[in-house]
Amino acid sequence: MEKIKVNKEKCLGCGMCVGINSDVFEFDDDGLAKANNEKITEENEEEVKEAINSCPVSAIEKEEK
């Protein structure tokens, strides 16, 4: 199962990922994005891919679990 995370050191807080899927991504108290639902499922896979490709600083990362 693949999981995703947002690298806080890279994130600018632009909100692109939150706009693509607010069930998976949300803003943290510091104004940066975080993965609200870390598991990549069949239902969110395409939107997660779109968020990864749309992030201007490549802050969204996949990790194998």
PDB file of N, CA, C, O and CB in Angstrom:
ATOM      1  N   MET A   1       0.856  -1.196   0.000  1.00  0.00           N
ATOM      2  CA  MET A   1       0.000   0.000   0.000  1.00  0.00           C
ATOM      3  C   MET A   1       0.887   1.238   0.000  1.00  0.00           C
ATOM      4  O   MET A   1       1.770   1.379   0.846  1.00  0.00           O
ATOM      5  CB  MET A   1      -0.966   0.010   1.235  1.00  0.00           C
ATOM      6  N   GLU A   2       0.651   2.115  -0.933  1.00  0.00           N
ATOM      7  CA  GLU A   2       1.400   3.369  -0.979  1.00  0.00           C
ATOM      8  C   GLU A   2       0.742   4.393  -0.080  1.00  0.00           C
ATOM      9  O   GLU A   2      -0.479   4.418   0.081  1.00  0.00           O
ATOM     10  CB  GLU A   2       1.496   3.902  -2.419  1.00  0.00           C
ATOM     11  N   LYS A   3       1.572   5.232   0.499  1.00  0.00           N
ATOM     12  CA  LYS A   3       1.091   6.342   1.320  1.00  0.00           C
ATOM     13  C   LYS A   3       1.708   7.623   0.780  1.00  0.00           C
ATOM     14  O   LYS A   3       2.672   7.589   0.015  1.00  0.00           O
ATOM     15  CB  LYS A   3       1.445   6.136   2.836  1.00  0.00           C
ATOM     16  N   ILE A   4       1.149   8.732   1.181  1.00  0.00           N
ATOM     17  CA  ILE A   4       1.683  10.021   0.772  1.00  0.00           C
ATOM     18  C   ILE A   4       1.948  10.871   1.997  1.00  0.00           C
ATOM     19  O   ILE A   4       1.355  10.674   3.057  1.00  0.00           O
ATOM     20  CB  ILE A   4       0.721  10.739  -0.189  1.00  0.00           C
ATOM     21  N   LYS A   5       2.851  11.818   1.825  1.00  0.00           N
ATOM     22  CA  LYS A   5       3.093  12.805   2.874  1.00  0.00           C
ATOM     23  C   LYS A   5       3.479  14.111   2.207  1.00  0.00           C
ATOM     24  O   LYS A   5       3.904  14.141   1.053  1.00  0.00           O
ATOM     25  CB  LYS A   5       4.204  12.330   3.869  1.00  0.00           C
ATOM     26  N   VAL A   6       3.322  15.184   2.956  1.00  0.00           N
ATOM     27  CA  VAL A   6       3.722  16.504   2.467  1.00  0.00           C
ATOM     28  C   VAL A   6       4.985  16.895   3.223  1.00  0.00           C
ATOM     29  O   VAL A   6       4.998  16.930   4.454  1.00  0.00           O
ATOM     30  CB  VAL A   6       2.574  17.579   2.659  1.00  0.00           C
ATOM     31  N   ASN A   7       6.035  17.186   2.481  1.00  0.00           N
ATOM     32  CA  ASN A   7       7.296  17.622   3.072  1.00  0.00           C
ATOM     33  C   ASN A   7       7.138  19.085   3.482  1.00  0.00           C
ATOM     34  O   ASN A   7       7.083  19.974   2.632  1.00  0.00           O
ATOM     35  CB  ASN A   7       8.498  17.434   2.070  1.00  0.00           C
ATOM     36  N   LYS A   8       7.066  19.324   4.787  1.00  0.00           N
ATOM     37  CA  LYS A   8       6.817  20.673   5.324  1.00  0.00           C
ATOM     38  C   LYS A   8       7.956  21.643   5.004  1.00  0.00           C
ATOM     39  O   LYS A   8       7.736  22.852   4.944  1.00  0.00           O
ATOM     40  CB  LYS A   8       6.615  20.606   6.840  1.00  0.00           C
ATOM     41  N   GLU A   9       9.153  21.133   4.799  1.00  0.00           N
ATOM     42  CA  GLU A   9      10.280  22.013   4.487  1.00  0.00           C
ATOM     43  C   GLU A   9      10.204  22.548   3.061  1.00  0.00           C
ATOM     44  O   GLU A   9      10.805  23.576   2.752  1.00  0.00           O
ATOM     45  CB  GLU A   9      11.594  21.274   4.692  1.00  0.00           C
ATOM     46  N   LYS A  10       9.471  21.857   2.194  1.00  0.00           N
ATOM     47  CA  LYS A  10       9.311  22.303   0.803  1.00  0.00           C
ATOM     48  C   LYS A  10       8.015  23.058   0.568  1.00  0.00           C
ATOM     49  O   LYS A  10       7.954  23.929  -0.300  1.00  0.00           O
ATOM     50  CB  LYS A  10       9.370  21.121  -0.127  1.00  0.00           C
ATOM     51  N   CYS A  11       6.971  22.732   1.335  1.00  0.00           N
ATOM     52  CA  CYS A  11       5.626  23.266   1.092  1.00  0.00           C
ATOM     53  C   CYS A  11       5.595  24.793   1.219  1.00  0.00           C
ATOM     54  O   CYS A  11       6.156  25.368   2.152  1.00  0.00           O
ATOM     55  CB  CYS A  11       4.623  22.639   2.072  1.00  0.00           C
ATOM     56  N   LEU A  12       4.922  25.432   0.254  1.00  0.00           N
ATOM     57  CA  LEU A  12       4.739  26.882   0.263  1.00  0.00           C
ATOM     58  C   LEU A  12       3.357  27.286   0.772  1.00  0.00           C
ATOM     59  O   LEU A  12       3.117  28.458   1.064  1.00  0.00           O
ATOM     60  CB  LEU A  12       4.954  27.439  -1.132  1.00  0.00           C
ATOM     61  N   GLY A  13       2.446  26.310   0.878  1.00  0.00           N
ATOM     62  CA  GLY A  13       1.087  26.613   1.297  1.00  0.00           C
ATOM     63  C   GLY A  13       0.238  27.223   0.199  1.00  0.00           C
ATOM     64  O   GLY A  13      -0.688  27.982   0.484  1.00  0.00           O
ATOM     65  N   CYS A  14       0.536  26.906  -1.045  1.00  0.00           N
ATOM     66  CA  CYS A  14      -0.204  27.502  -2.166  1.00  0.00           C
ATOM     67  C   CYS A  14      -1.630  26.981  -2.262  1.00  0.00           C
ATOM     68  O   CYS A  14      -2.498  27.670  -2.798  1.00  0.00           O
ATOM     69  CB  CYS A  14       0.521  27.231  -3.469  1.00  0.00           C
ATOM     70  N   GLY A  15      -1.890  25.785  -1.756  1.00  0.00           N
ATOM     71  CA  GLY A  15      -3.231  25.240  -1.738  1.00  0.00           C
ATOM     72  C   GLY A  15      -3.656  24.473  -2.964  1.00  0.00           C
ATOM     73  O   GLY A  15      -4.817  24.077  -3.064  1.00  0.00           O
ATOM     74  N   MET A  16      -2.761  24.250  -3.895  1.00  0.00           N
ATOM     75  CA  MET A  16      -3.099  23.512  -5.102  1.00  0.00           C
ATOM     76  C   MET A  16      -3.636  22.119  -4.762  1.00  0.00           C
ATOM     77  O   MET A  16      -4.656  21.698  -5.308  1.00  0.00           O
ATOM     78  CB  MET A  16      -1.876  23.401  -6.015  1.00  0.00           C
ATOM     79  N   CYS A  17      -2.959  21.413  -3.872  1.00  0.00           N
ATOM     80  CA  CYS A  17      -3.372  20.052  -3.509  1.00  0.00           C
ATOM     81  C   CYS A  17      -4.709  20.056  -2.775  1.00  0.00           C
ATOM     82  O   CYS A  17      -5.543  19.179  -3.001  1.00  0.00           O
ATOM     83  CB  CYS A  17      -2.302  19.382  -2.638  1.00  0.00           C
ATOM     84  N   VAL A  18      -4.916  21.024  -1.907  1.00  0.00           N
ATOM     85  CA  VAL A  18      -6.183  21.132  -1.167  1.00  0.00           C
ATOM     86  C   VAL A  18      -7.331  21.382  -2.142  1.00  0.00           C
ATOM     87  O   VAL A  18      -8.424  20.841  -1.973  1.00  0.00           O
ATOM     88  CB  VAL A  18      -6.113  22.272  -0.106  1.00  0.00           C
ATOM     89  N   GLY A  19      -7.084  22.192  -3.148  1.00  0.00           N
ATOM     90  CA  GLY A  19      -8.094  22.462  -4.162  1.00  0.00           C
ATOM     91  C   GLY A  19      -8.422  21.246  -5.015  1.00  0.00           C
ATOM     92  O   GLY A  19      -9.551  21.095  -5.481  1.00  0.00           O
ATOM     93  N   ILE A  20      -7.448  20.389  -5.217  1.00  0.00           N
ATOM     94  CA  ILE A  20      -7.659  19.189  -6.024  1.00  0.00           C
ATOM     95  C   ILE A  20      -8.445  18.140  -5.246  1.00  0.00           C
ATOM     96  O   ILE A  20      -9.359  17.528  -5.798  1.00  0.00           O
ATOM     97  CB  ILE A  20      -6.317  18.610  -6.483  1.00  0.00           C
ATOM     98  N   ASN A  21      -8.111  17.921  -3.978  1.00  0.00           N
ATOM     99  CA  ASN A  21      -8.832  16.938  -3.166  1.00  0.00           C
ATOM    100  C   ASN A  21      -8.737  17.310  -1.693  1.00  0.00           C
ATOM    101  O   ASN A  21      -7.739  17.015  -1.034  1.00  0.00           O
ATOM    102  CB  ASN A  21      -8.274  15.513  -3.398  1.00  0.00           C
ATOM    103  N   SER A  22      -9.769  17.954  -1.184  1.00  0.00           N
ATOM    104  CA  SER A  22      -9.764  18.386   0.216  1.00  0.00           C
ATOM    105  C   SER A  22     -10.054  17.256   1.197  1.00  0.00           C
ATOM    106  O   SER A  22      -9.964  17.458   2.408  1.00  0.00           O
ATOM    107  CB  SER A  22     -10.774  19.482   0.412  1.00  0.00           C
ATOM    108  N   ASP A  23     -10.400  16.072   0.699  1.00  0.00           N
ATOM    109  CA  ASP A  23     -10.529  14.914   1.585  1.00  0.00           C
ATOM    110  C   ASP A  23      -9.160  14.339   1.918  1.00  0.00           C
ATOM    111  O   ASP A  23      -8.966  13.777   2.996  1.00  0.00           O
ATOM    112  CB  ASP A  23     -11.417  13.835   0.942  1.00  0.00           C
ATOM    113  N   VAL A  24      -8.220  14.473   1.008  1.00  0.00           N
ATOM    114  CA  VAL A  24      -6.879  13.928   1.213  1.00  0.00           C
ATOM    115  C   VAL A  24      -5.935  14.982   1.797  1.00  0.00           C
ATOM    116  O   VAL A  24      -5.112  14.669   2.657  1.00  0.00           O
ATOM    117  CB  VAL A  24      -6.316  13.392  -0.110  1.00  0.00           C
ATOM    118  N   PHE A  25      -6.053  16.221   1.335  1.00  0.00           N
ATOM    119  CA  PHE A  25      -5.149  17.288   1.769  1.00  0.00           C
ATOM    120  C   PHE A  25      -5.919  18.381   2.496  1.00  0.00           C
ATOM    121  O   PHE A  25      -7.063  18.682   2.157  1.00  0.00           O
ATOM    122  CB  PHE A  25      -4.394  17.880   0.567  1.00  0.00           C
ATOM    123  N   GLU A  26      -5.278  18.970   3.497  1.00  0.00           N
ATOM    124  CA  GLU A  26      -5.852  20.109   4.206  1.00  0.00           C
ATOM    125  C   GLU A  26      -4.721  20.982   4.718  1.00  0.00           C
ATOM    126  O   GLU A  26      -3.557  20.582   4.707  1.00  0.00           O
ATOM    127  CB  GLU A  26      -6.768  19.645   5.375  1.00  0.00           C
ATOM    128  N   PHE A  27      -5.075  22.182   5.168  1.00  0.00           N
ATOM    129  CA  PHE A  27      -4.075  23.070   5.730  1.00  0.00           C
ATOM    130  C   PHE A  27      -3.884  22.779   7.210  1.00  0.00           C
ATOM    131  O   PHE A  27      -4.841  22.515   7.938  1.00  0.00           O
ATOM    132  CB  PHE A  27      -4.471  24.532   5.517  1.00  0.00           C
ATOM    133  N   ASP A  28      -2.647  22.832   7.632  1.00  0.00           N
ATOM    134  CA  ASP A  28      -2.283  22.672   9.027  1.00  0.00           C
ATOM    135  C   ASP A  28      -2.412  24.030   9.721  1.00  0.00           C
ATOM    136  O   ASP A  28      -2.693  25.032   9.064  1.00  0.00           O
ATOM    137  CB  ASP A  28      -0.839  22.100   9.168  1.00  0.00           C
ATOM    138  N   ASP A  29      -2.212  24.074  11.022  1.00  0.00           N
ATOM    139  CA  ASP A  29      -2.290  25.335  11.766  1.00  0.00           C
ATOM    140  C   ASP A  29      -1.236  26.339  11.313  1.00  0.00           C
ATOM    141  O   ASP A  29      -1.404  27.546  11.493  1.00  0.00           O
ATOM    142  CB  ASP A  29      -2.136  25.072  13.252  1.00  0.00           C
ATOM    143  N   ASP A  30      -0.152  25.841  10.727  1.00  0.00           N
ATOM    144  CA  ASP A  30       0.916  26.727  10.261  1.00  0.00           C
ATOM    145  C   ASP A  30       0.689  27.239   8.839  1.00  0.00           C
ATOM    146  O   ASP A  30       1.543  27.932   8.285  1.00  0.00           O
ATOM    147  CB  ASP A  30       2.242  26.007  10.330  1.00  0.00           C
ATOM    148  N   GLY A  31      -0.464  26.898   8.244  1.00  0.00           N
ATOM    149  CA  GLY A  31      -0.784  27.369   6.903  1.00  0.00           C
ATOM    150  C   GLY A  31      -0.183  26.544   5.787  1.00  0.00           C
ATOM    151  O   GLY A  31      -0.287  26.910   4.616  1.00  0.00           O
ATOM    152  N   LEU A  32       0.448  25.431   6.134  1.00  0.00           N
ATOM    153  CA  LEU A  32       1.024  24.543   5.135  1.00  0.00           C
ATOM    154  C   LEU A  32       0.112  23.339   4.954  1.00  0.00           C
ATOM    155  O   LEU A  32      -0.705  23.033   5.823  1.00  0.00           O
ATOM    156  CB  LEU A  32       2.452  24.098   5.541  1.00  0.00           C
ATOM    157  N   ALA A  33       0.252  22.664   3.835  1.00  0.00           N
ATOM    158  CA  ALA A  33      -0.590  21.504   3.555  1.00  0.00           C
ATOM    159  C   ALA A  33      -0.115  20.289   4.337  1.00  0.00           C
ATOM    160  O   ALA A  33       1.057  20.170   4.695  1.00  0.00           O
ATOM    161  CB  ALA A  33      -0.597  21.195   2.055  1.00  0.00           C
ATOM    162  N   LYS A  34      -1.065  19.389   4.591  1.00  0.00           N
ATOM    163  CA  LYS A  34      -0.729  18.099   5.184  1.00  0.00           C
ATOM    164  C   LYS A  34      -1.642  17.056   4.562  1.00  0.00           C
ATOM    165  O   LYS A  34      -2.727  17.366   4.070  1.00  0.00           O
ATOM    166  CB  LYS A  34      -0.871  18.124   6.748  1.00  0.00           C
ATOM    167  N   ALA A  35      -1.177  15.808   4.596  1.00  0.00           N
ATOM    168  CA  ALA A  35      -1.984  14.710   4.082  1.00  0.00           C
ATOM    169  C   ALA A  35      -2.959  14.293   5.166  1.00  0.00           C
ATOM    170  O   ALA A  35      -2.558  13.741   6.190  1.00  0.00           O
ATOM    171  CB  ALA A  35      -1.096  13.510   3.632  1.00  0.00           C
ATOM    172  N   ASN A  36      -4.217  14.552   4.945  1.00  0.00           N
ATOM    173  CA  ASN A  36      -5.277  14.236   5.888  1.00  0.00           C
ATOM    174  C   ASN A  36      -5.598  12.749   5.850  1.00  0.00           C
ATOM    175  O   ASN A  36      -5.889  12.143   6.882  1.00  0.00           O
ATOM    176  CB  ASN A  36      -6.529  15.060   5.584  1.00  0.00           C
ATOM    177  N   ASN A  37      -5.546  12.168   4.664  1.00  0.00           N
ATOM    178  CA  ASN A  37      -5.793  10.754   4.445  1.00  0.00           C
ATOM    179  C   ASN A  37      -4.577  10.228   3.702  1.00  0.00           C
ATOM    180  O   ASN A  37      -4.482  10.369   2.483  1.00  0.00           O
ATOM    181  CB  ASN A  37      -7.136  10.497   3.645  1.00  0.00           C
ATOM    182  N   GLU A  38      -3.650   9.624   4.430  1.00  0.00           N
ATOM    183  CA  GLU A  38      -2.353   9.291   3.854  1.00  0.00           C
ATOM    184  C   GLU A  38      -2.368   8.123   2.885  1.00  0.00           C
ATOM    185  O   GLU A  38      -1.436   7.975   2.096  1.00  0.00           O
ATOM    186  CB  GLU A  38      -1.404   8.996   4.935  1.00  0.00           C
ATOM    187  N   LYS A  39      -3.398   7.292   2.922  1.00  0.00           N
ATOM    188  CA  LYS A  39      -3.427   6.118   2.064  1.00  0.00           C
ATOM    189  C   LYS A  39      -3.923   6.471   0.672  1.00  0.00           C
ATOM    190  O   LYS A  39      -4.905   7.195   0.507  1.00  0.00           O
ATOM    191  CB  LYS A  39      -4.304   5.035   2.675  1.00  0.00           C
ATOM    192  N   ILE A  40      -3.222   5.945  -0.324  1.00  0.00           N
ATOM    193  CA  ILE A  40      -3.650   6.112  -1.702  1.00  0.00           C
ATOM    194  C   ILE A  40      -4.577   4.945  -2.023  1.00  0.00           C
ATOM    195  O   ILE A  40      -4.179   3.783  -1.940  1.00  0.00           O
ATOM    196  CB  ILE A  40      -2.423   6.173  -2.692  1.00  0.00           C
ATOM    197  N   THR A  41      -5.811   5.264  -2.388  1.00  0.00           N
ATOM    198  CA  THR A  41      -6.805   4.247  -2.699  1.00  0.00           C
ATOM    199  C   THR A  41      -7.193   4.346  -4.170  1.00  0.00           C
ATOM    200  O   THR A  41      -6.790   5.277  -4.867  1.00  0.00           O
ATOM    201  CB  THR A  41      -8.050   4.399  -1.793  1.00  0.00           C
ATOM    202  N   GLU A  42      -7.974   3.382  -4.632  1.00  0.00           N
ATOM    203  CA  GLU A  42      -8.459   3.436  -6.010  1.00  0.00           C
ATOM    204  C   GLU A  42      -9.309   4.677  -6.239  1.00  0.00           C
ATOM    205  O   GLU A  42      -9.300   5.254  -7.326  1.00  0.00           O
ATOM    206  CB  GLU A  42      -9.264   2.176  -6.345  1.00  0.00           C
ATOM    207  N   GLU A  43     -10.048   5.084  -5.204  1.00  0.00           N
ATOM    208  CA  GLU A  43     -10.946   6.230  -5.331  1.00  0.00           C
ATOM    209  C   GLU A  43     -10.199   7.560  -5.444  1.00  0.00           C
ATOM    210  O   GLU A  43     -10.668   8.471  -6.125  1.00  0.00           O
ATOM    211  CB  GLU A  43     -11.884   6.277  -4.147  1.00  0.00           C
ATOM    212  N   ASN A  44      -9.046   7.684  -4.786  1.00  0.00           N
ATOM    213  CA  ASN A  44      -8.351   8.978  -4.796  1.00  0.00           C
ATOM    214  C   ASN A  44      -7.050   8.968  -5.601  1.00  0.00           C
ATOM    215  O   ASN A  44      -6.367   9.988  -5.684  1.00  0.00           O
ATOM    216  CB  ASN A  44      -8.052   9.400  -3.381  1.00  0.00           C
ATOM    217  N   GLU A  45      -6.710   7.840  -6.183  1.00  0.00           N
ATOM    218  CA  GLU A  45      -5.413   7.694  -6.864  1.00  0.00           C
ATOM    219  C   GLU A  45      -5.179   8.745  -7.954  1.00  0.00           C
ATOM    220  O   GLU A  45      -4.102   9.339  -8.006  1.00  0.00           O
ATOM    221  CB  GLU A  45      -5.313   6.312  -7.477  1.00  0.00           C
ATOM    222  N   GLU A  46      -6.158   8.984  -8.815  1.00  0.00           N
ATOM    223  CA  GLU A  46      -5.975   9.941  -9.914  1.00  0.00           C
ATOM    224  C   GLU A  46      -5.803  11.367  -9.392  1.00  0.00           C
ATOM    225  O   GLU A  46      -4.975  12.121  -9.903  1.00  0.00           O
ATOM    226  CB  GLU A  46      -7.168   9.880 -10.878  1.00  0.00           C
ATOM    227  N   GLU A  47      -6.577  11.733  -8.380  1.00  0.00           N
ATOM    228  CA  GLU A  47      -6.463  13.085  -7.819  1.00  0.00           C
ATOM    229  C   GLU A  47      -5.148  13.254  -7.056  1.00  0.00           C
ATOM    230  O   GLU A  47      -4.560  14.335  -7.075  1.00  0.00           O
ATOM    231  CB  GLU A  47      -7.654  13.382  -6.889  1.00  0.00           C
ATOM    232  N   VAL A  48      -4.688  12.209  -6.391  1.00  0.00           N
ATOM    233  CA  VAL A  48      -3.396  12.278  -5.707  1.00  0.00           C
ATOM    234  C   VAL A  48      -2.280  12.464  -6.737  1.00  0.00           C
ATOM    235  O   VAL A  48      -1.375  13.272  -6.529  1.00  0.00           O
ATOM    236  CB  VAL A  48      -3.151  10.995  -4.856  1.00  0.00           C
ATOM    237  N   LYS A  49      -2.338  11.729  -7.836  1.00  0.00           N
ATOM    238  CA  LYS A  49      -1.351  11.896  -8.906  1.00  0.00           C
ATOM    239  C   LYS A  49      -1.377  13.320  -9.452  1.00  0.00           C
ATOM    240  O   LYS A  49      -0.332  13.921  -9.698  1.00  0.00           O
ATOM    241  CB  LYS A  49      -1.612  10.890 -10.041  1.00  0.00           C
ATOM    242  N   GLU A  50      -2.585  13.852  -9.639  1.00  0.00           N
ATOM    243  CA  GLU A  50      -2.717  15.223 -10.137  1.00  0.00           C
ATOM    244  C   GLU A  50      -2.115  16.221  -9.145  1.00  0.00           C
ATOM    245  O   GLU A  50      -1.449  17.175  -9.546  1.00  0.00           O
ATOM    246  CB  GLU A  50      -4.198  15.561 -10.398  1.00  0.00           C
ATOM    247  N   ALA A  51      -2.353  15.998  -7.853  1.00  0.00           N
ATOM    248  CA  ALA A  51      -1.794  16.880  -6.824  1.00  0.00           C
ATOM    249  C   ALA A  51      -0.273  16.808  -6.810  1.00  0.00           C
ATOM    250  O   ALA A  51       0.399  17.835  -6.708  1.00  0.00           O
ATOM    251  CB  ALA A  51      -2.350  16.512  -5.441  1.00  0.00           C
ATOM    252  N   ILE A  52       0.267  15.606  -6.912  1.00  0.00           N
ATOM    253  CA  ILE A  52       1.730  15.430  -6.940  1.00  0.00           C
ATOM    254  C   ILE A  52       2.319  16.185  -8.131  1.00  0.00           C
ATOM    255  O   ILE A  52       3.309  16.902  -7.992  1.00  0.00           O
ATOM    256  CB  ILE A  52       2.108  13.917  -7.016  1.00  0.00           C
ATOM    257  N   ASN A  53       1.704  16.018  -9.299  1.00  0.00           N
ATOM    258  CA  ASN A  53       2.212  16.662 -10.514  1.00  0.00           C
ATOM    259  C   ASN A  53       1.981  18.169 -10.534  1.00  0.00           C
ATOM    260  O   ASN A  53       2.699  18.890 -11.227  1.00  0.00           O
ATOM    261  CB  ASN A  53       1.566  16.044 -11.726  1.00  0.00           C
ATOM    262  N   SER A  54       0.996  18.654  -9.790  1.00  0.00           N
ATOM    263  CA  SER A  54       0.663  20.080  -9.778  1.00  0.00           C
ATOM    264  C   SER A  54       1.424  20.876  -8.727  1.00  0.00           C
ATOM    265  O   SER A  54       1.481  22.102  -8.809  1.00  0.00           O
ATOM    266  CB  SER A  54      -0.806  20.251  -9.552  1.00  0.00           C
ATOM    267  N   CYS A  55       2.004  20.209  -7.752  1.00  0.00           N
ATOM    268  CA  CYS A  55       2.708  20.911  -6.679  1.00  0.00           C
ATOM    269  C   CYS A  55       3.918  21.656  -7.257  1.00  0.00           C
ATOM    270  O   CYS A  55       4.802  21.030  -7.841  1.00  0.00           O
ATOM    271  CB  CYS A  55       3.156  19.914  -5.568  1.00  0.00           C
ATOM    272  N   PRO A  56       3.965  22.970  -7.102  1.00  0.00           N
ATOM    273  CA  PRO A  56       5.045  23.742  -7.724  1.00  0.00           C
ATOM    274  C   PRO A  56       6.425  23.495  -7.122  1.00  0.00           C
ATOM    275  O   PRO A  56       7.434  23.833  -7.741  1.00  0.00           O
ATOM    276  CB  PRO A  56       4.731  25.192  -7.626  1.00  0.00           C
ATOM    277  N   VAL A  57       6.485  22.917  -5.934  1.00  0.00           N
ATOM    278  CA  VAL A  57       7.787  22.675  -5.295  1.00  0.00           C
ATOM    279  C   VAL A  57       8.025  21.193  -5.003  1.00  0.00           C
ATOM    280  O   VAL A  57       8.944  20.850  -4.259  1.00  0.00           O
ATOM    281  CB  VAL A  57       7.886  23.473  -3.999  1.00  0.00           C
ATOM    282  N   SER A  58       7.212  20.319  -5.579  1.00  0.00           N
ATOM    283  CA  SER A  58       7.331  18.866  -5.405  1.00  0.00           C
ATOM    284  C   SER A  58       7.380  18.454  -3.936  1.00  0.00           C
ATOM    285  O   SER A  58       8.220  17.650  -3.533  1.00  0.00           O
ATOM    286  CB  SER A  58       8.576  18.361  -6.114  1.00  0.00           C
ATOM    287  N   ALA A  59       6.469  19.014  -3.145  1.00  0.00           N
ATOM    288  CA  ALA A  59       6.447  18.733  -1.712  1.00  0.00           C
ATOM    289  C   ALA A  59       5.662  17.472  -1.345  1.00  0.00           C
ATOM    290  O   ALA A  59       5.780  16.977  -0.224  1.00  0.00           O
ATOM    291  CB  ALA A  59       5.866  19.907  -0.983  1.00  0.00           C
ATOM    292  N   ILE A  60       4.865  16.948  -2.276  1.00  0.00           N
ATOM    293  CA  ILE A  60       4.076  15.748  -1.992  1.00  0.00           C
ATOM    294  C   ILE A  60       4.877  14.536  -2.416  1.00  0.00           C
ATOM    295  O   ILE A  60       5.316  14.435  -3.562  1.00  0.00           O
ATOM    296  CB  ILE A  60       2.698  15.784  -2.717  1.00  0.00           C
ATOM    297  N   GLU A  61       5.063  13.615  -1.480  1.00  0.00           N
ATOM    298  CA  GLU A  61       5.927  12.469  -1.709  1.00  0.00           C
ATOM    299  C   GLU A  61       5.182  11.173  -1.453  1.00  0.00           C
ATOM    300  O   GLU A  61       4.382  11.087  -0.521  1.00  0.00           O
ATOM    301  CB  GLU A  61       7.164  12.548  -0.829  1.00  0.00           C
ATOM    302  N   LYS A  62       5.441  10.160  -2.279  1.00  0.00           N
ATOM    303  CA  LYS A  62       4.906   8.812  -2.072  1.00  0.00           C
ATOM    304  C   LYS A  62       5.923   8.019  -1.262  1.00  0.00           C
ATOM    305  O   LYS A  62       7.133   8.206  -1.393  1.00  0.00           O
ATOM    306  CB  LYS A  62       4.592   8.099  -3.440  1.00  0.00           C
ATOM    307  N   GLU A  63       5.405   7.133  -0.426  1.00  0.00           N
ATOM    308  CA  GLU A  63       6.282   6.195   0.271  1.00  0.00           C
ATOM    309  C   GLU A  63       5.622   4.842   0.302  1.00  0.00           C
ATOM    310  O   GLU A  63       4.417   4.739   0.531  1.00  0.00           O
ATOM    311  CB  GLU A  63       6.605   6.678   1.702  1.00  0.00           C
ATOM    312  N   GLU A  64       6.396   3.806   0.074  1.00  0.00           N
ATOM    313  CA  GLU A  64       5.890   2.432   0.106  1.00  0.00           C
ATOM    314  C   GLU A  64       5.765   1.974   1.544  1.00  0.00           C
ATOM    315  O   GLU A  64       6.659   2.209   2.357  1.00  0.00           O
ATOM    316  CB  GLU A  64       6.813   1.478  -0.689  1.00  0.00           C
ATOM    317  N   LYS A  65       4.674   1.329   1.854  1.00  0.00           N
ATOM    318  CA  LYS A  65       4.474   0.768   3.212  1.00  0.00           C
ATOM    319  C   LYS A  65       4.147  -0.683   3.104  1.00  0.00           C
ATOM    320  O   LYS A  65       3.942  -1.347   4.120  1.00  0.00           O
ATOM    321  CB  LYS A  65       3.352   1.504   3.980  1.00  0.00           C
TER     322      LYS A  65
END
